[in-house]
Amino acid sequence: MPDLIYEQDGPLGYVTFNRPQARNAITWEMYDALYQVCERVEADPSVRVLLLRGAGEQAFVAGTDIAQFTAFGTADDGMRYEARIDEVIGRLERLSKPTVALIRGYAVGAGASISLACDLRLATPSARFGVPIARTLGNCLSAVTYARIVDAIGPARTKELLFTARLATADEGLAMGLYAAVVAEDELDSRGHALGLELAARAPLTLWATKESLLRLRAARLEATDTSNVVQRVYGSHDFHEGVRAFLEKRKPEWTGE
């Protein structure tokens, strides 16, 4: 079976991140496949809504596969990585049709970013949301990724989650407005399906106009923002490479701030 599966059920398209043995940690190939699915859904008038879910019981997506970072040698590698992630997740976010993330277990790192690029999110009580890079890799996010988190939960909560590197529970996420609802574990698929059909019955141009207008409002806020030197400094640092090594060696990193 492929690591990313696309299926259609009537007006609904489904993406399944299919690496349950790795908590659906996403590979470069899976990023490419997600981009291609978005292109396919965009061009297919029979698909009215796209739903995304993770295989197994443990995770939606538990981040990017960390082993891939061992190939990073310079800050430019980090710049290219963040640019590619922005391209793929941005394509999902710009899809003209509604998108819904069905979150069971971990939506962490890249998984958090993918879920935030979706228009709506349903979660189960096992859902855990966050970007714990201050504890794990010592890297950073792109400006647009920070903006997605701020738009979803506000600047104060964004700082609290990122600074502490903790994961928000499902109830916390619901209180923050992150989730449209928290549903029973065994009801996630059926509730997602029902929500997808409800959205598919709505006026598509109204839904598109809402998405597009909100995206343009955020783009206007970010227009004068250039954080490339921030990303270069972090991905070119000793701490980032130490974080990757420590993660793969299953030990605590020794941060130096350099």
C-alpha positions as MATLAB code, in Angstrom:
seq = 'MPDLIYEQDGPLGYVTFNRPQARNAITWEMYDALYQVCERVEADPSVRVLLLRGAGEQAFVAGTDIAQFTAFGTADDGMRYEARIDEVIGRLERLSKPTVALIRGYAVGAGASISLACDLRLATPSARFGVPIARTLGNCLSAVTYARIVDAIGPARTKELLFTARLATADEGLAMGLYAAVVAEDELDSRGHALGLELAARAPLTLWATKESLLRLRAARLEATDTSNVVQRVYGSHDFHEGVRAFLEKRKPEWTGE';
ca = [
       0.000    0.000    0.000;
       1.265    3.519   -0.721;
       2.199    5.823    2.145;
      -0.459    8.298    1.025;
      -3.795    7.015   -0.254;
      -6.420    8.998   -2.161;
      -9.978    7.708   -2.498;
     -13.322    9.179   -3.541;
     -16.729    8.489   -2.036;
     -19.397   10.380   -3.941;
     -18.704   14.124   -3.619;
     -16.056   13.509   -0.952;
     -12.357   12.944   -1.498;
     -10.288   11.275    1.212;
      -6.552   11.514    1.862;
      -5.146    8.911    4.257;
      -1.615    9.318    5.609;
      -0.659    5.662    5.676;
       2.468    5.057    7.767;
       0.888    3.891   11.029;
       4.103    2.097   12.017;
       5.764    5.556   12.112;
       2.757    7.463   13.479;
       2.216    8.649    9.900;
       5.382   10.754    9.945;
       5.484   12.336    6.522;
       8.238   11.760    3.955;
       9.325   13.912    1.025;
       7.445   11.518   -1.273;
       4.280   11.942    0.785;
       4.569   15.724    0.549;
       4.811   15.386   -3.235;
       1.834   13.032   -3.297;
      -0.260   15.436   -1.208;
       0.488   18.240   -3.662;
      -0.586   16.042   -6.571;
      -3.813   15.064   -4.805;
      -4.660   18.739   -4.343;
      -4.099   19.332   -8.059;
      -6.313   16.351   -8.888;
      -9.109   17.449   -6.560;
      -8.965   21.005   -7.876;
      -9.486   19.766  -11.428;
     -12.264   17.278  -10.589;
     -15.733   18.899  -10.414;
     -17.214   15.724   -8.931;
     -15.219   16.256   -5.716;
     -16.792   18.935   -3.536;
     -14.955   18.406   -0.212;
     -11.576   16.916    0.760;
     -11.125   15.136    4.099;
      -7.722   14.179    5.523;
      -7.046   11.487    8.128;
      -4.288    9.306    9.528;
      -4.136    5.520    9.411;
      -4.192    3.623   12.693;
      -5.094    4.796   16.170;
      -2.014    6.787   17.205;
      -1.710    9.793   14.933;
      -3.066   12.094   12.272;
       0.503   13.019   11.293;
       3.325   13.016   13.858;
       5.520   15.488   11.973;
       8.056   15.169    9.193;
      10.149   11.991    9.256;
      13.153   13.229   11.258;
      15.613   10.796    9.671;
      15.432   12.888    6.509;
      17.044   15.849    8.289;
      20.345   14.005    8.625;
      21.052   14.951    5.008;
      20.924   18.674    5.872;
      24.393   20.203    5.754;
      23.848   23.962    5.465;
      21.333   26.673    6.248;
      20.289   26.604    2.593;
      18.976   23.065    3.085;
      16.681   24.395    5.788;
      15.579   27.268    3.584;
      14.694   24.871    0.774;
      12.851   22.600    3.194;
      10.702   25.397    4.619;
      10.009   26.716    1.102;
       8.916   23.263   -0.072;
       6.695   22.746    2.957;
       5.126   26.168    2.406;
       4.497   25.202   -1.226;
       2.789   21.898   -0.406;
       0.805   22.996    2.632;
      -0.009   26.280    0.913;
      -1.451   24.306   -2.004;
      -3.712   22.440    0.395;
      -4.756   25.688    2.037;
      -5.494   27.331   -1.334;
      -7.707   24.500   -2.545;
     -10.905   26.145   -3.718;
     -13.002   23.450   -2.034;
     -13.590   22.895    1.701;
     -11.079   20.749    3.558;
     -11.586   18.927    6.855;
      -8.915   17.319    9.060;
     -10.054   14.287   11.059;
      -7.647   14.128   13.989;
      -7.111   11.088   16.152;
      -3.939   11.064   18.236;
      -0.961   13.219   17.371;
      -1.183   16.226   15.051;
       2.335   17.424   15.740;
       4.856   19.519   13.829;
       4.059   19.149   10.145;
       0.873   17.367   11.203;
      -0.204   20.455   13.113;
       0.613   22.594   10.062;
      -1.381   20.357    7.722;
      -4.360   20.379   10.066;
      -4.204   24.179   10.309;
      -4.191   24.458    6.521;
      -7.557   22.708    6.529;
     -10.694   24.789    6.888;
     -12.223   22.742    9.704;
     -10.964   20.177   12.176;
     -12.761   17.405   14.040;
     -10.878   15.700   16.863;
     -11.274   12.780   19.222;
     -10.378   12.833   22.950;
      -6.981   11.305   22.090;
      -6.011   14.268   19.880;
      -2.809   16.074   20.805;
      -1.782   19.264   19.011;
       1.495   21.167   19.071;
       4.869   21.992   17.574;
       7.373   20.852   20.241;
      10.507   21.904   18.341;
      11.899   23.855   21.321;
      12.260   20.465   23.020;
      13.109   18.244   20.046;
      14.889   19.660   16.983;
      15.657   23.255   17.882;
      14.538   24.470   14.452;
      11.918   27.092   13.572;
       8.879   27.639   11.359;
       8.224   29.819    8.351;
       6.361   33.100    8.807;
       3.217   31.745    7.160;
       3.202   28.723    9.486;
       3.493   30.963   12.535;
       0.643   33.035   11.082;
      -1.580   29.957   10.703;
      -1.095   29.063   14.352;
      -1.737   32.643   15.503;
      -4.866   32.851   13.344;
      -6.160   29.629   14.903;
      -5.405   30.140   18.612;
      -4.032   33.677   19.054;
      -0.518   35.002   19.775;
      -0.444   34.372   23.531;
      -1.437   30.707   23.241;
       0.927   30.305   20.275;
       3.855   31.483   22.380;
       2.826   29.356   25.344;
       2.625   26.155   23.277;
       5.824   26.825   21.332;
       7.859   28.064   24.294;
       6.881   25.161   26.561;
       6.928   22.611   23.705;
       3.910   20.893   25.215;
       0.974   19.351   23.363;
      -2.558   20.675   23.817;
      -5.245   18.165   24.761;
      -8.455   17.802   22.792;
     -10.432   19.740   25.391;
      -7.885   22.555   25.337;
      -8.014   22.658   21.545;
     -11.802   22.859   21.628;
     -11.668   25.714   24.147;
      -9.141   27.537   21.935;
     -11.464   27.277   18.940;
      -9.048   24.951   17.157;
     -11.645   22.205   16.624;
     -15.181   22.430   15.317;
     -16.032   19.558   17.674;
     -14.522   16.779   19.750;
     -16.264   13.480   19.013;
     -16.022    9.917   20.299;
     -13.149    7.838   18.926;
     -15.472    5.453   17.109;
     -17.535    8.287   15.617;
     -14.766   10.290   13.952;
     -15.157    8.812   10.481;
     -18.949    8.922   10.465;
     -19.062   12.479   11.845;
     -16.454   13.547    9.316;
     -18.440   11.963    6.503;
     -21.627   13.704    7.633;
     -19.861   17.064    7.888;
     -18.350   16.555    4.443;
     -21.769   15.881    2.924;
     -23.174   18.958    4.660;
     -20.435   21.145    3.185;
     -20.852   19.519   -0.242;
     -24.481   20.661   -0.231;
     -23.571   24.316    0.326;
     -23.037   26.962   -2.379;
     -19.489   26.321   -3.627;
     -18.808   29.912   -4.665;
     -19.805   31.186   -1.228;
     -17.414   28.757    0.412;
     -14.637   29.647   -2.038;
     -15.180   33.389   -1.534;
     -14.914   32.973    2.234;
     -11.678   30.988    1.960;
     -10.129   33.273   -0.627;
     -10.989   36.494    1.191;
      -9.513   35.272    4.477;
      -6.349   34.119    2.716;
      -5.958   37.518    1.043;
      -6.428   39.300    4.352;
      -3.617   37.267    5.896;
      -1.400   37.697    2.830;
      -1.769   41.455    3.169;
      -0.580   41.239    6.779;
       2.451   39.178    5.755;
       3.339   41.130    2.627;
       6.123   43.121    4.257;
       7.385   40.220    6.388;
      10.724   38.627    5.505;
      12.026   36.066    7.982;
      14.556   34.385    5.682;
      17.474   35.494    7.847;
      15.727   33.982   10.885;
      15.298   30.613    9.141;
      18.890   30.683    7.863;
      20.301   31.353   11.317;
      18.349   28.524   12.945;
      18.883   25.826   10.309;
      22.565   26.720   10.048;
      23.065   26.441   13.791;
      24.873   23.890   15.930;
      21.671   23.470   17.942;
      19.612   22.249   14.971;
      22.120   19.550   14.055;
      22.433   18.598   17.723;
      18.643   18.367   17.952;
      18.414   15.991   14.981;
      21.219   13.781   16.354;
      19.717   13.700   19.832;
      16.250   12.857   18.510;
      17.523    9.919   16.484;
      19.766    8.765   19.363;
      16.822    9.037   21.793;
      18.599   11.346   24.227;
      18.135   14.902   25.470;
      19.788   17.544   23.275;
      22.420   19.831   24.765;
      21.455   23.319   23.646;
      24.108   26.029   23.326;
      22.194   28.819   21.579;
      24.681   28.730   18.737;
];
